[in-house]
Amino acid sequence: MNFNQKDTEKLVLAIQVAEKDTSGEIRVHIDQDLTSGSSAIERAKIVFEQLNMHKTEQRNGVLIYMAINAKQFAIIGDSGIHAVVGNEFWDSISTQLSVHFKKGNFVSGIELAILETGKKLKHYFPFQSNDVNELSNEISMGEDMHE
């Protein structure tokens, strides 16, 4: 599965829509594969740090991570958002993603996860007049990352 320009634009638009009414930040990162012996959650934690997602003012960044060839994904939220939504929310998003991915609907699954995450962020971290977009909305890819 390769993400083309149209897929990427669709996901960036979903991020823009999801972040419109919240101070929260959502990023999507896609790797082709995982390093031998590592898991999606381990890699997602590394990417989270590399993308400086832990540096948002309210600690409300969310990363949706995919390793395409390994057929694994992870969703992690920073301490601010995790404190208010807990594991139950992440599990429900993971379940929705799994259903879409099993049908081969990768872009639709990620788009839905982005929008659902945006709704939660809006509820707990509503947009304030002085909010700024702290992180890029662009999709990051494995070749863009250097460990």
C-alpha positions in Angstrom: 0.0 0.0 0.0 1.4 3.3 -1.0 -0.1 6.7 -0.2 -0.4 8.9 -3.3 -0.7 12.7 -3.4 -4.5 12.5 -3.3 -4.5 10.3 -0.2 -2.1 12.5 1.5 -4.1 15.6 0.7 -7.3 13.9 2.0 -5.6 13.2 5.3 -4.1 16.7 5.6 -7.6 18.1 5.0 -9.0 15.8 7.7 -6.4 17.1 10.1 -7.2 20.7 9.3 -11.0 20.0 9.8 -10.3 18.1 13.1 -8.1 20.8 14.5 -10.3 23.7 13.5 -12.2 23.9 16.8 -9.5 22.7 19.2 -6.1 23.6 20.5 -5.1 19.9 20.2 -2.7 18.7 17.6 -3.0 15.6 15.4 -0.2 14.1 13.3 0.0 11.1 11.1 3.2 9.2 10.4 3.7 6.4 8.0 6.6 4.0 7.8 6.9 1.3 5.2 8.1 -1.2 7.8 9.3 -1.7 11.3 12.8 -2.4 12.4 13.3 -6.1 13.2 12.1 -6.8 16.8 10.3 -3.5 17.3 6.6 -2.9 17.7 4.4 -0.2 16.3 3.9 1.3 19.8 7.7 1.5 20.4 8.3 3.1 17.0 5.3 5.5 17.6 6.8 6.7 20.9 10.1 7.5 19.1 8.3 9.3 16.2 6.2 11.2 18.8 9.4 12.6 20.3 11.1 13.3 16.9 8.1 15.3 15.8 8.2 17.3 19.1 4.7 16.3 19.9 5.5 16.3 23.6 6.2 20.1 23.4 2.6 21.3 22.9 1.6 23.8 25.5 -1.3 21.7 26.8 0.3 18.3 26.1 -2.6 17.4 23.8 -0.9 16.0 20.8 -2.1 12.8 19.2 -0.1 10.6 16.8 -1.6 8.1 14.5 1.2 5.8 13.4 1.3 3.1 10.7 3.9 0.6 9.6 2.4 -0.5 6.3 4.3 -3.7 5.4 4.2 -4.9 9.0 0.4 -4.3 9.0 0.7 -2.6 12.4 -0.4 0.7 13.8 -0.5 2.6 17.0 -2.3 5.7 18.4 -0.7 7.6 21.2 -1.7 10.8 22.9 0.3 13.0 25.2 -0.3 13.2 28.9 -2.9 16.1 28.7 -5.3 14.3 26.4 -4.6 10.8 27.8 -5.5 12.0 31.3 -9.0 12.9 30.2 -9.8 10.2 27.7 -8.0 7.2 29.1 -7.3 3.8 27.4 -11.0 3.3 26.5 -10.9 6.0 23.9 -7.7 4.8 22.3 -9.0 1.3 22.2 -12.2 2.4 20.5 -10.2 4.2 17.8 -7.9 1.2 17.4 -11.0 -1.0 16.9 -12.4 1.3 14.2 -9.0 1.4 12.4 -8.7 -2.4 12.5 -12.1 -2.8 10.9 -11.2 -0.4 8.1 -7.7 -1.8 7.6 -9.0 -5.4 7.3 -11.2 -4.3 4.5 -8.2 -2.5 2.8 -9.7 1.0 3.5 -6.5 2.5 4.9 -7.1 6.1 4.0 -10.8 6.0 5.1 -9.8 4.4 8.4 -7.2 7.0 9.2 -9.5 9.8 8.1 -12.2 8.6 10.5 -9.7 8.2 13.3 -8.5 11.8 12.7 -12.0 13.2 12.8 -13.0 11.2 15.9 -9.9 12.3 17.7 -10.7 15.9 16.7 -14.1 15.6 18.3 -12.6 14.5 21.6 -9.9 17.2 21.5 -12.6 19.8 20.8 -14.6 18.6 23.8 -11.6 18.7 26.2 -9.4 21.3 24.6 -11.7 23.8 22.8 -10.2 26.4 20.5 -9.3 29.6 22.2 -8.9 33.0 20.4 -5.1 33.0 21.0 -4.5 29.4 19.8 -1.8 28.8 17.3 -1.2 25.7 15.2 1.8 24.3 17.1 2.6 21.4 14.8 2.6 20.8 11.1 -0.5 19.2 9.6 1.6 17.4 7.0 1.8 13.6 6.9 5.3 12.5 7.8 6.9 9.5 6.1 9.6 7.1 7.3 12.2 8.5 4.9 11.7 11.9 6.4 12.7 10.7 9.8 16.3 10.2 11.0 17.0 8.4 14.2 
